Amino acid sequence: MPRLTRIIVAISSIVDILLSLTYFNFIVNEILFHKTIPFGIYFSFPSLPANFIGIFLASFFSVLIYLILVTFLDSLIVKKTVIKDLIALLIVTLILFLKYGLYLSINAIIVTAILASILYAIRQNRIVEEISGVILFLYLVYLIYDFSVKSYYIPILFLILFTTIGKLIYHGTGGIKEIRVEFLVDNKPPSQPLKIDLRNSKGRVKTIKIDGNKKVIYLQKDTYYFTIDLGSTEYIPDPSRGYISSADRQKIRINIIKRKTFTAKFLANGLPKGVKWYVVINGKTYTSTTPEIEVTIDGDRAQFVVGSANIGNFTYQPNISNGEVNLRNPIVTIEFKLISQASWSPNMWIGKTIGNYKVLDIIGIGGTSYVLKVERDGNIYAMKIPIISSGSSAKAFEDFSKEFLNLEEISSRTDGVVRLYGIGNMDINSIEKILKGRNDIYISYPPYIVMEYMAGGNARELSLNDTFFYSPYWMKIVMLIASKVAYSLAVIHNSGYVHLDVKPQNIFFSSPIGNDPYTFYINIKTGKIKVKLGDLGSARRIGEKVEQITPPYASLDQLEAVVYERGASPQMDIY
C-alpha cells in the first residue's frame, strides 16, 4: 500500500472511532432512555446496566471498535493478520474492562472473538474493511436523513466528505487486499537477469525483473500463474513455472541449474552393410548408414526412439524401440532382426509410403487398430490401420469399413466429430491374403482410413497433466469440454446413431494444448482449439444390436443391452 494512502486510511480510521462513539451514544440513549440527543463528538462512554441489554450494547460497541481498530492497524502493520486481530481484541478488552468492569467486558469480548474467528476461518484473510465500511455507510445515511443536526457541534458535511474520500482511496488502491511475495534465487550467475511474467485470473500480465538474489513484490490479492525466463540456453530455472496463491505472505525459491551435456553413442548390430537406420532423441532425428550414431545431449539424460530399417519390402526391427540414455550409461547397443509375422511392430511403417501418404510417426495403439501420423502434399493427417492378430477375421475389416461409413455420414453434419478424408486398400482379395499370413502385403498395402489429425491429443492425457489439473481454471475447462461433447452427441443422435464409447480417450483437441491453462481455456472458448469426438468404430444405429462395451465408462443400460441383446439408444451416451 502506498505511504500516502496509509496516512489517509489511518486518519480516516481515527475519525471512524470518534463517529462510532457518537453513534454508540445515540444507540444507548434510544434503547435505554428512548430519547434522541443532538449529534456531536462524545469523548465519554454512556453507562450500561449489568443485564442482557447491557451485554448486547457492550457487544455491539466491542464489534464496532474492533472492526475500526483492525482497519487502522492494517494501515500501520503489513505482517501477519492474526497479530493485528489479537492487538485489536486486546485494546477493546482494556477499554471495556476499564469502563464497564469484568462482567460486561468478558461477555462482549467473547462475542467479538467469535466473530473474528469466523471471518478469519471463512477466507483466511480479512474482510474487516468491508464490514466497517458498511457500518460507516449506514451511519452516514442516518446523518443525511437527519439534517437538523448540521447546526450542532461539528461540521457534519466536511466530516462526511473527509471520511468518504478516505474510504474510497483505501478501497480504490486495494487497501490491505494485497499479497507479499518474496522471490529467492539460488545459484544465480553474475550479471544474469531473471524475468518473471505474472498473469492474474483476468489474464492481465505483469513482468518483473530480478537482478540480484532476492526481490519482494506486492500484488493485488488474486491467483497468479508465473513463468520464468533466463534469456540463456546455458542455464535453466527450477521451477520454470508455477502458481502464486492468494495467501497474504509467501516465498518462492528458484534454483538456477547449469545445463549439463554428454556424448551418447548408439551402436547397431545385425544390419546389412550400408543400410540406413535412425534414432530420434528428444524429438530430433539422427540417421546413419554406419553401425554408429554419436550425439551430444543437453542435460544429464534424454529419451530416445529407435526406428526400423528397411531394404525394399524387407524390414529389420530393433530389439529396443525406445528408452533413456543418461550420463552414467551413455552407450546403447541395438540388435536388429529381420521381422516375421510373429514379431510385429507398427514402427516399421515409419518412413514408408502407404497409399500416397508418407508415415511420419506412431500416434498410438488401440485395442483394434494402429493410429499413424502421415503427410501428403504438405498436410498432416491421422491414418488408422486395423491390427492383425491370430484371431482376426473378416469381421474385423467389416467393423473397420463400418466406422468409415459412420464417420463419413456424421462428420459431414458437424465440426464436433473427427473429420474423414478417405479409405484405401480394402480389396477383398488382399484382405484374405493378409488373414492367411501374407505379412509382406500387410506391410506394403495395409487397409486404412485417413482422418483429421488431432494435434492436441486427448482428454485422458489432459487429465494427467498436473499443470492443468491443479490450476484454478480446471473446472471451467472440464465444463467447457463437456458442453462441446454434448453438442456433438446431439448431432450424432439426431443422425440416428449412438456413439457407445464416450470416454476421455475418445475426446480429441485439434491443436496442441500448450503449457498455460488460461490460454488453453480461452482457445477452446473462442474455437481456436476445437473439441471433437472420435473412434466411431463402436457406433451403431439407434435400435441396432450392441456388441461391445468399455466397462469403466459404460452405462447400466448398455451393459444390459449386451447381455440381453437389446438395441442401442441415445441414453447410453448420456450416462
C-alpha positions in Angstrom: 0.0 0.0 0.0 1.4 3.5 -0.9 2.6 5.5 2.1 0.2 8.4 1.4 -2.8 6.0 1.3 -1.8 4.5 4.7 -1.8 8.0 6.2 -5.3 8.8 4.8 -6.6 5.4 6.0 -5.1 5.9 9.5 -6.7 9.4 9.8 -10.0 8.1 8.4 -10.0 5.2 10.9 -9.4 7.7 13.8 -12.4 9.7 12.5 -14.4 6.4 12.4 -13.7 5.8 16.1 -14.9 9.3 17.0 -18.0 8.9 14.9 -18.6 5.5 16.4 -18.6 7.0 19.9 -21.3 9.4 18.8 -23.2 6.5 17.2 -22.9 4.4 20.3 -24.2 7.2 22.5 -27.1 7.6 20.2 -28.0 3.9 20.3 -27.7 3.7 24.1 -29.9 6.7 24.6 -32.5 5.4 22.1 -32.7 2.0 23.6 -32.3 2.7 27.3 -33.8 6.2 27.6 -36.0 6.5 24.5 -34.8 9.9 23.6 -32.8 11.4 20.7 -29.8 13.6 21.5 -28.1 16.0 19.2 -25.1 14.6 17.3 -21.7 15.6 18.4 -18.3 14.2 19.3 -18.6 12.3 22.6 -15.4 11.5 24.4 -17.2 9.7 27.2 -19.0 6.3 27.3 -22.6 6.0 28.4 -23.4 3.9 31.4 -24.7 0.4 30.8 -26.8 -1.9 33.1 -25.4 -5.3 34.0 -28.1 -7.3 32.3 -28.9 -8.7 28.9 -29.4 -5.3 27.3 -26.1 -4.2 28.7 -24.3 -7.2 27.2 -26.0 -6.6 23.9 -24.9 -3.0 23.8 -21.4 -3.8 25.0 -21.0 -6.5 22.4 -22.2 -4.1 19.7 -19.7 -1.4 20.8 -16.9 -4.1 21.0 -17.5 -5.3 17.5 -17.7 -1.8 16.1 -14.5 -0.6 17.7 -12.7 -3.9 16.9 -13.5 -3.5 13.2 -12.3 0.1 13.1 -9.1 -0.7 15.1 -8.1 -3.5 12.8 -8.6 -1.3 9.8 -6.4 1.3 11.5 -3.7 -1.3 12.3 -3.8 -2.5 8.7 -2.5 0.9 7.7 0.5 0.5 10.0 1.3 -3.2 10.1 1.8 -5.3 6.9 2.7 -8.5 8.6 0.6 -11.5 9.7 -3.2 -10.9 10.0 -3.6 -12.8 13.3 -1.3 -10.4 15.1 -3.5 -7.4 14.2 -6.6 -9.3 15.3 -5.1 -10.1 18.7 -3.9 -6.5 19.2 -7.4 -5.1 18.3 -9.1 -7.6 20.7 -6.7 -6.7 23.5 -7.3 -2.9 23.1 -11.1 -3.4 23.1 -10.8 -5.7 26.1 -8.9 -3.0 28.1 -11.4 -0.2 27.1 -14.4 -2.3 28.1 -12.8 -3.5 31.4 -11.8 -0.1 32.5 -15.2 1.4 31.8 -17.7 -1.4 32.4 -16.0 -3.9 34.6 -15.3 -7.7 34.3 -18.8 -9.0 33.7 -19.8 -6.9 30.6 -16.3 -6.8 29.1 -15.9 -10.7 29.2 -19.2 -11.3 27.6 -18.7 -8.6 24.9 -15.2 -9.9 24.1 -16.4 -13.4 23.7 -18.9 -12.2 21.0 -16.2 -10.2 19.3 -13.7 -13.1 19.3 -16.3 -15.5 17.8 -16.9 -13.0 15.0 -13.2 -12.5 14.4 -12.6 -16.3 14.3 -15.5 -16.9 11.8 -14.2 -14.2 9.5 -10.7 -15.5 9.6 -11.7 -19.1 9.1 -14.0 -18.3 6.1 -11.5 -16.6 3.9 -8.1 -16.9 5.7 -7.8 -13.2 5.3 -9.6 -10.1 6.5 -12.9 -8.6 5.2 -12.9 -6.1 8.1 -12.7 -3.1 5.8 -15.9 -4.1 4.0 -17.8 -4.6 7.3 -16.6 -1.4 8.8 -17.3 0.4 5.6 -20.9 -0.9 5.7 -21.4 0.3 9.3 -20.0 3.7 8.4 -22.3 3.9 5.3 -25.4 3.2 7.4 -24.3 5.8 9.9 -23.8 8.4 7.1 -27.2 7.6 5.6 -28.7 8.4 9.0 -26.8 11.7 9.3 -28.0 12.7 5.8 -31.6 11.8 6.8 -31.5 13.8 9.9 -30.2 17.1 8.5 -31.3 19.0 11.6 -28.0 18.0 13.3 -25.9 20.1 11.0 -26.2 23.2 13.2 -24.8 21.4 16.2 -21.3 20.7 17.4 -19.3 19.5 14.4 -19.1 20.4 10.7 -21.0 17.3 9.6 -20.8 17.8 5.8 -17.0 18.2 6.0 -16.7 15.2 8.2 -18.8 13.1 5.7 -16.7 14.3 2.8 -13.4 13.6 4.5 -14.3 10.2 5.7 -15.9 9.1 2.4 -12.8 10.2 0.4 -10.5 8.3 2.8 -12.6 5.1 2.4 -12.8 5.5 -1.4 -9.0 5.9 -1.7 -8.5 3.0 0.7 -10.7 0.6 -1.4 -9.6 2.1 -4.7 -6.0 1.2 -4.1 -6.8 -2.3 -2.9 -6.2 -1.4 0.8 -4.8 -4.4 2.6 -6.1 -6.7 -0.1 -2.6 -7.4 -1.3 -0.2 -10.2 -1.1 3.5 -10.1 -0.3 5.6 -12.4 -2.5 9.3 -12.9 -1.9 11.4 -14.4 -4.7 14.7 -16.1 -3.5 17.1 -17.1 -6.3 19.8 -19.6 -5.6 23.0 -20.2 -7.7 22.2 -17.2 -9.9 25.1 -16.4 -12.3 26.5 -12.8 -12.0 25.0 -10.4 -14.5 22.4 -12.9 -15.5 18.9 -11.1 -15.2 15.8 -13.1 -14.4 12.5 -12.1 -16.0 9.2 -13.3 -14.4 5.8 -12.9 -16.2 2.8 -12.9 -13.8 -0.7 -13.5 -15.2 -3.7 -12.9 -12.9 -7.1 -14.6 -13.1 -8.3 -11.9 -15.6 -5.5 -12.6 -18.0 -3.5 -9.4 -17.3 0.3 -9.9 -17.4 2.8 -8.1 -15.3 6.6 -8.6 -15.9 9.2 -8.2 -13.1 12.9 -8.3 -13.4 15.3 -9.7 -10.7 18.9 -8.6 -10.9 20.0 -9.8 -7.5 19.3 -12.9 -5.5 16.2 -11.6 -3.8 13.2 -9.5 -4.6 10.0 -8.6 -2.7 6.9 -7.5 -4.6 3.3 -6.6 -3.5 0.4 -7.8 -5.7 -3.3 -7.3 -5.7 -4.9 -10.2 -3.9 -5.6 -12.8 -6.6 -4.2 -16.1 -8.0 -1.3 -15.7 -10.4 0.4 -18.0 -12.9 4.1 -17.3 -13.4 6.7 -18.2 -16.0 10.4 -17.6 -15.6 12.8 -16.7 -18.4 16.6 -16.5 -18.0 17.2 -15.5 -21.6 20.0 -18.0 -21.8 20.3 -21.6 -23.0 23.3 -22.3 -20.7 21.1 -22.2 -17.5 17.6 -23.4 -16.7 15.4 -22.3 -13.7 13.8 -24.8 -11.4 10.8 -24.3 -11.3 10.3 -22.7 -14.7 6.6 -22.0 -14.0 4.0 -22.3 -11.2 1.2 -20.7 -9.3 1.0 -17.9 -6.6 -1.9 -18.4 -4.3 -3.9 -15.6 -2.6 -2.2 -16.2 0.7 -1.1 -12.9 2.4 2.6 -13.8 2.6 4.7 -16.4 0.7 8.1 -17.3 -0.5 9.1 -18.7 -3.9 12.6 -20.2 -4.1 14.1 -20.5 -7.6 17.2 -22.7 -8.2 19.3 -21.9 -11.3 20.8 -25.0 -12.7 23.7 -25.1 -15.2 22.7 -27.2 -18.2 24.8 -30.3 -18.5 25.9 -32.1 -21.7 27.3 -35.5 -22.5 28.0 -37.6 -25.6 25.6 -40.5 -26.3 26.6 -43.4 -28.6 24.2 -45.8 -30.3 25.6 -49.0 -31.8 23.7 -51.1 -34.4 24.3 -54.8 -34.8 22.6 -57.2 -37.3 22.1 -54.7 -40.2 23.5 -55.4 -43.7 26.3 -53.1 -44.8 25.1 -49.6 -46.0 21.5 -49.9 -44.7 20.2 -46.6 -43.3 18.8 -46.6 -39.8 17.8 -43.8 -37.4 17.4 -42.7 -33.8 15.0 -39.9 -32.5 16.4 -38.1 -29.4 14.3 -35.5 -27.7 12.2 -35.1 -30.9 15.2 -34.7 -33.2 16.1 -37.4 -35.8 19.7 -38.7 -36.4 20.4 -41.1 -39.3 23.4 -43.2 -40.3 24.5 -45.8 -42.8 27.3 -47.0 -40.5 26.9 -49.0 -37.3 27.3 -46.0 -35.1 25.4 -42.8 -34.3 27.1 -40.3 -31.8 25.1 -37.4 -30.4 25.8 -34.6 -27.9 23.0 -34.4 -25.4 21.8 -31.3 -23.4 21.2 -32.3 -19.8 22.1 -35.5 -18.0 19.6 -37.7 -19.7 17.4 -38.0 -22.8 14.6 -40.1 -24.2 15.2 -41.9 -27.5 13.2 -43.9 -30.1 14.8 -46.3 -32.5 13.1 -46.8 -35.8 13.1 -49.9 -38.0 15.5 -50.2 -41.0 14.1 -51.0 -44.5 15.5 -52.7 -47.6 12.8 -52.7 -50.3 9.9 -54.7 -48.8 12.2 -56.3 -46.1 12.2 -54.7 -42.6 14.7 -55.0 -39.8 13.2 -54.5 -36.4 15.3 -53.2 -33.4 15.1 -55.1 -30.1 14.9 -51.8 -28.3 12.2 -49.5 -29.7 12.6 -46.7 -27.0 14.3 -45.9 -23.7 16.5 -43.5 -21.8 20.2 -42.7 -22.3 22.0 -40.9 -19.5 25.3 -39.6 -18.2 26.0 -42.9 -16.3 25.0 -45.2 -19.3 25.9 -43.2 -22.4 26.2 -46.2 -24.8 23.2 -48.1 -26.2 23.6 -51.3 -28.2 20.8 -52.2 -30.6 20.2 -55.6 -32.2 18.3 -55.6 -35.5 16.4 -58.7 -36.7 14.5 -59.3 -39.9 10.9 -59.3 -38.9 8.4 -62.1 -39.1 4.6 -62.1 -38.7 5.0 -63.1 -35.0 7.3 -60.2 -34.1 5.3 -57.3 -35.5 5.6 -53.6 -34.6 3.9 -50.6 -36.3 7.3 -48.7 -36.1 8.3 -50.4 -39.4 5.8 -48.2 -41.2 7.7 -45.0 -40.2 9.3 -43.5 -43.3 7.3 -45.7 -45.7 4.5 -44.6 -48.1 1.0 -46.1 -47.8 -1.4 -45.0 -50.4 0.4 -41.7 -51.3 0.7 -40.9 -47.6 4.1 -40.8 -46.0 4.2 -42.2 -42.5 5.9 -39.8 -40.0 5.2 -41.3 -36.6 3.1 -43.6 -34.4 0.4 -41.6 -32.6 -1.0 -44.6 -30.6 -2.0 -48.2 -30.4 -5.6 -49.0 -29.5 -7.4 -52.3 -28.9 -8.3 -52.9 -32.6 -6.1 -50.5 -34.6 -2.8 -48.6 -35.0 -3.0 -44.8 -35.4 -0.2 -43.3 -37.5 0.8 -39.7 -38.2 1.0 -39.2 -42.0 1.7 -36.5 -44.5 0.6 -35.7 -48.0 1.1 -32.6 -50.1 2.4 -30.7 -47.0 -0.7 -31.5 -45.0 -0.8 -33.7 -41.8 -3.4 -36.4 -41.3 -4.1 -39.4 -39.0 -4.2 -42.9 -40.5 -5.9 -45.8 -38.8 -4.9 -49.3 -39.7 -6.6 -52.4 -38.2 -4.5 -54.7 -36.0 -4.0 -58.2 -37.4 -3.7 -61.0 -34.8 -4.1 -64.8 -34.8 -7.8 -64.3 -34.1 -8.5 -61.7 -36.7 -11.3 -62.4 -39.2 -13.2 -60.7 -42.0 -15.5 -59.3 -39.2 -12.7 -57.0 -38.1 -12.4 -55.5 -41.5 -16.2 -55.2 -41.7 -16.3 -53.2 -38.5 -13.4 -51.1 -39.9 -15.3 -50.2 -43.0 -18.4 -49.6 -41.0 -16.5 -47.0 -39.0 -15.7 -45.3 -42.3 -19.4 -45.2 -43.3 -20.4 -43.9 -39.9 -17.8 -41.2 -39.9 -18.5 -40.2 -43.5 -22.2 -39.6 -42.7 -21.8 -37.9 -39.4 -18.7 -35.8 -40.0 -20.4 -34.1 -42.9 -23.1 -32.7 -40.5 -20.9 -31.3 -37.6 -17.5 -30.0 -36.9 -17.7 -31.7 -33.5 -16.6 -35.1 -34.9 -13.2 -36.1 -36.2 -13.4 -35.5 -40.0 -12.9 -38.3 -42.5 -10.9 -37.9 -45.7 -10.6 -41.3 -47.3 -10.3 -45.1 -47.2 -7.9 -47.4 -49.1 -6.6 -50.9 -49.7 -9.9 -52.5 -48.9 -9.7 -55.0 -51.7 -11.3 -58.3 -50.5 -8.6 -60.5 -52.2 -5.8 -58.6 -50.5 -7.6 -58.8 -47.1 -8.0 -62.6 -47.5 -4.2 -62.9 -48.2 -3.4 -60.8 -45.2 -5.6 -63.0 -43.0 -3.7 -66.1 -44.3 -0.4 -64.7 -43.2 0.9 -62.6 -46.1 2.8 -60.2 -43.9 4.5 -58.5 -46.9 1.1 -57.4 -48.2 0.2 -56.1 -44.7 3.5 -54.1 -44.6 3.2 -52.6 -48.1 -0.6 -52.4 -48.7 -2.5 -52.3 -45.3 -6.2 -51.3 -45.3 -6.5 -47.8 -43.8 -8.8 -44.9 -43.0 -7.4 -41.3 -43.3 -8.8 -38.9 -40.8 -8.3 -35.4 -39.5 -5.1 -35.1 -37.4 -5.8 -34.0 -33.8 -2.5 -32.5 -32.7 -3.7 -31.7 -29.2 -4.0 -35.3 -28.0 -7.0 -36.4 -26.0 -8.8 -35.6 -22.7 -7.2 -38.5 -20.9 -3.7 -37.1 -21.5 -5.0 -33.7 -20.4 -6.3 -35.0 -17.1 -2.9 -36.5 -16.3 -1.2 -33.1 -16.8 -0.7 -31.6 -13.3 -0.2 -28.1 -14.6 -3.8 -28.2 -15.9 -5.4 -30.4 -13.3 -4.3 -28.3 -10.3 -4.9 -24.9 -12.0 -7.8 -22.6 -10.9 -9.2 -23.0 -14.5 -9.6 -26.8 -14.4 -13.3 -26.9 -13.6 -14.0 -24.3 -16.2 -12.1 -26.3 -18.8 -13.9 -29.5 -17.9 -17.3 -27.8 -18.1 -16.5 -26.3 -21.4 -15.3 -29.6 -22.9 -18.4 -31.4 -21.6 -20.6 -28.8 -23.3 -18.8 -29.3 -26.6 -19.1 -33.1 -26.3 -22.8 -32.8 -25.5 -23.3 -30.8 -28.7 -21.5 -33.4 -30.8 -23.6 -36.2 -29.2 -26.8 -34.3 -30.0 -25.8 -34.2 -33.7 -24.8 -37.9 -33.7 -28.2 -38.9 -32.0 -30.1 -36.7 -34.5 -28.3 -38.5 -37.3 -29.8 -41.8 -36.0 -26.6 -43.1 -34.3 -25.4 -43.9 -30.8 -21.7 -43.5 -30.1 -21.5 -46.2 -27.4 -17.9 -45.4 -26.4 -17.7 -41.9 -25.0 -14.6 -41.7 -22.8 -11.7 -39.3 -22.2 -9.5 -41.3 -24.7 -12.0 -40.5 -27.5 -12.3 -36.8 -26.9 -9.7 -35.0 -29.0 -8.2 -31.5 -29.4 -7.5 -30.1 -32.8 -4.3 -28.1 -31.8 -1.6 -28.5 -29.1 -2.8 -27.6 -25.7 0.4 -25.7 -24.7 1.5 -25.2 -21.0 -0.8 -22.4 -20.0 -4.3 -23.4 -18.7 -5.7 -19.9 -19.1 -4.7 -19.7 -22.7 -6.0 -23.2 -23.4 -9.4 -22.3 -21.8 -9.7 -19.2 -23.9 -8.7 -21.1 -27.1 -11.4 -23.7 -26.6 -13.9 -21.0 -25.7 -13.2 -19.0 -28.8 -12.9 -22.0 -31.1 -9.3 -21.7 -31.8 -8.8 -25.2 -30.4 -11.7 -27.5 -31.3 -13.0 -30.3 -29.2 -14.1 -33.4 -31.2 -15.4 -36.9 -30.7 -13.6 -39.7 -32.5 -13.4 -43.5 -32.7 -16.8 -44.3 -34.1 -16.0 -47.9 -34.8 -18.4 -49.0 -32.0 -21.2 -46.6 -33.1 -24.5 -48.2 -34.0 -27.8 -47.0 -35.5 -30.5 -46.5 -32.9 -32.1 -49.9 -32.2 -29.2 -51.8 -33.7 -27.7 -54.6 -31.6 -25.0 -53.6 -29.1 -22.0 -56.0 -29.3 -19.1 -54.3 -27.3 -18.5 -52.1 -24.3 -15.8 -50.3 -22.4 -16.8 -51.4 -18.8 -15.4 -48.4 -16.8 -17.4 -45.9 -19.0 -20.4 -48.0 -20.0 -23.9 -47.2 -18.6 -26.1 -49.8 -17.0 -28.4 -49.7 -20.0 -25.5 -50.5 -22.3 -24.4 -53.5 -20.1 -27.9 -54.8 -20.1 -28.2 -54.4 -23.9 -25.1 -56.6 -24.4 -26.3 -59.3 -22.0 -29.9 -59.3 -23.2 -29.2 -58.5 -26.9 -31.1 -55.2 -26.9 -30.8 -52.3 -29.3 -28.8 -49.1 -28.9 -30.4 -46.0 -27.5 -29.1 -42.4 -27.1 -29.5 -42.7 -23.3 -26.4 -45.0 -23.3 -24.2 -42.0 -24.3 -25.7 -39.6 -21.7 -24.6 -41.7 -18.8 
